[in-house]
Amino acid sequence: MCEFFRELGKHLLNLALLIAGALIVQPLVNNKFSVSLALAGTFAYLTLVGLSYILISRCDRE
């Protein structure tokens, strides 16, 4: 079960990087920056990074 949580954490981390690229970096490059979109992307990124950190480090403690 521990390996499942570790792999899920890795997938969530990849999803967080995808969200950061799509909602934060790409609008900056295309000159279509929106504060609300950047805030939503930042919140989603930080949430997924935190959750993936918890899932990956859970196995190290056991």
C-alpha positions in Angstrom: 0.0 0.0 0.0 2.9 2.3 0.7 4.2 2.0 -2.9 0.7 3.0 -4.2 0.7 6.2 -2.2 4.3 7.0 -3.3 3.3 6.6 -7.0 0.1 8.6 -6.5 2.2 11.4 -5.0 4.5 11.3 -8.0 1.5 11.6 -10.4 0.0 14.4 -8.5 3.4 16.2 -8.6 3.4 15.8 -12.4 -0.1 17.2 -12.5 1.0 20.2 -10.4 3.7 20.9 -12.9 1.3 20.7 -15.8 -1.1 23.2 -14.0 1.8 25.6 -13.3 2.8 25.5 -17.0 -0.7 25.9 -18.3 -2.2 28.4 -15.9 0.8 30.5 -14.8 3.7 30.4 -17.3 1.8 30.1 -20.7 -0.4 33.2 -20.1 2.7 35.2 -19.3 4.4 34.1 -22.5 1.2 34.8 -24.6 0.6 38.2 -23.1 -2.8 37.1 -21.8 -2.0 37.4 -18.1 -5.0 37.4 -15.7 -4.6 37.9 -12.0 -7.6 35.6 -11.2 -6.2 32.8 -13.4 -2.8 33.2 -11.8 -4.2 33.0 -8.3 -6.3 29.9 -9.2 -3.2 28.3 -10.8 -1.0 29.1 -7.8 -3.6 27.7 -5.3 -4.0 24.5 -7.3 -0.2 24.1 -7.7 0.5 24.6 -4.0 -2.3 22.3 -3.0 -1.1 19.5 -5.2 2.5 19.9 -4.2 1.6 19.8 -0.6 -0.6 16.7 -1.1 2.1 14.9 -3.1 4.7 15.8 -0.4 2.4 14.2 2.3 1.8 11.1 0.2 5.5 10.6 -0.7 6.9 11.3 2.8 4.2 9.1 4.4 6.1 6.0 3.3 9.4 7.2 4.7 7.9 7.5 8.2 6.5 3.9 8.3 
